Structures are given as structure tokens and as C-alpha cells.
Amino acid sequence: MSETYETMNLNGPERNVERLGALTAWLISNHLLDAHLERDQGRKIARVRMQDMTGPEFLTTVLHGDLKATHLNDVGRDFVEAYLKSGRYLDDYARCRYQGENEWHRYDEIGPMITAAFRQHTKPAPTMTARILKFPFGRKK
């Protein structure tokens, strides 16, 4: 299960470090990393959660530029496979208007969109219930 979802690219039109870093920061903030990674990199994860380290910094220094299935817990893998691989994350990210250098301003804009997609993804399927209002038989007279 060492599938690489996406590799960081720093140059040219393929540049994705900000986009991938924002998703990484969101995954960290929402406790969707693998338990071993959480234990081994606890200090750096805490720095991201406190916004002392950015998602792109974590991606480069801890994950070596790759977002892999092994970096995530089961819920995180399921979500990333549905959201990132489907292209929906690219669509949401394209709606962001922030173009500056502050990664946390970018995160503030894309974070709620990722959260909405996550809630939609994890929302339980609706169940049908029925209620019998009146029995047409077996009435005592």
C-alpha cells in the first residue's frame, strides 16, 4: 500500500507545492495521518497544527515531497482517494482567489472547502424508515 497520490513539483506550469501543501496541512489538522507517523513526527505535526510550520514545509521536510497512502490512516486514505484522485480537490483549489505568499491565508480559504467535501464524503447514507399508522385487520369488535 505504498501508492503515491501526488509528488511535489516546484517548477513551471506543473508547480503544485502550494496546492498539495494546503491539503497536507488540512490532513494533519484533522488527524488523518497514520498513527506511526503521528508518533514519530509528533513535534513537527504539532508545529503544523499551531501554524508554526506550513503544509509545504512539512511535505518537503517530513514526507520528502510525496503524499503517499502509507502516510494516512484508513479514513484519510479513503477520503484522499475519493477527493484528490477524482479531481474534485483541483476544482475546489481552482476556486481560491488568494495568490500571495502566506500559506495560512491560502489554507483559510481552501480549508472550509475541503471540510465540506470531507463531511459530504463521510455522511452516512440516508436510511428509510416506515411507520404503520393503522392496522387494517385483527380489530376487536
N, C-alpha and C positions, 0 to 999 in steps of 0.2 A: 504494500500500500504506500509506495513512495512516489505516487503520482505528483508531478509538479503542475500546479494550477497555472502559475504565471511566473516568469522570470523578469526581474527588474531590468529596464533598459534606460540608460541615462542620456542618450544622444538622438538627435534627429527627430523625424516625424513619428518614430516608434516610441518616443520617450513616454514612460508610464510610471515613473518613480512616485510622483505626487498621487496619482490615482491609486496605485497599488499600496502606497504608504497609508493613505486615508482608510482604506479597507482594513489594513493590518491593525491600525490604531483602534478601529471600531471593534474588531475581533478581540483584541486584548481587553478593551474597556468592558466588553460584555462577557468576559470569562469563557471564551470559546476556544482557548488554546488547550493543547494536550497537557495532561496533568504532569508528565515528566518535564516538559518544557517550562511549565509554571514553577515547578520546584527548582529546576536547575538555573533558571534565569529570573528568579523572583525579584531581584533588585531592579533589573532593567525593566521588567514588566511594571513594577510599582512606579518607576520613573515615567513610563508612558501614561499610566493611569493618573498620575499627578500633573501631567502635561509638562514634565521637565525634559522628556525625550520625545521626539516626533516619531510617527509611524515609519517614515522613510529611513530615519536613523536606526530604528530597531530592525527594520527589514535588511539594511546593509550590514549592520554590526553583529546581529544575532542570527538572523536567518540566511545570511550570506547571499542576499539578493533573490532568493526563491521562496515563494509561498507554496508549500507542499501539503499534501493530505496528512502526513505524519506530524505536522505542526499543530493540527487541530484535534479537538475532541469529536465525538460522534455527531453531536448537534452542529458543531461548526463545519464539519465536512459536508454534512447533508445540506446545510444552508449554502455554503460556497459552491457546491456542485450545482445547485438549483439556480443560484443568483448570478454568480460570476460566469460560469460556463454557458449559461443561456444568453448572455449579452445584456441582461436587464441592468446589471451594475453599470455597464458602459453607457446605457441610455440615461440612467439617473445621474451619473457623473457629468455627462454632457450638458445637463440642465443647470449645473453650477455656474454661477457668474463670477465668482471670486477668481482673480488672476494674479494676485500678489504672491509674496514670498512667505507669508505666515501660514504654516501648515495647520495651525489650530483654527484659524479663520476658515480655511477650506473645510476642515473637519466639522466645524459648527454648521456649515451649510449642507454637507453631504450626509452627516450623521443621522439626522432625522429621516432622510430618505431610506437609508439602509435599515434603520429601525422599523420603519413602516413595512418594508419588504420582508424583514425577519418575522414580524408579527403576522403578516399575511401567510407566510410560509409555515409557521408553527401553529396557526389557528386550527383548532380541532374541526374535523368535518362536521357539518350540521347533522343532527340526528332527528329522525322523525318520531314523533310520539302521537299516540292516538288516545282518545278518551271516549269511552262509551257513555253516552248520556242516558239512554233508556234501553232496557231490555224488552224486546217485543214479545217474549214468550215467558212462560213459567210464572205468570202473575197469579197470585191467590185472589180468589173472589169471595 
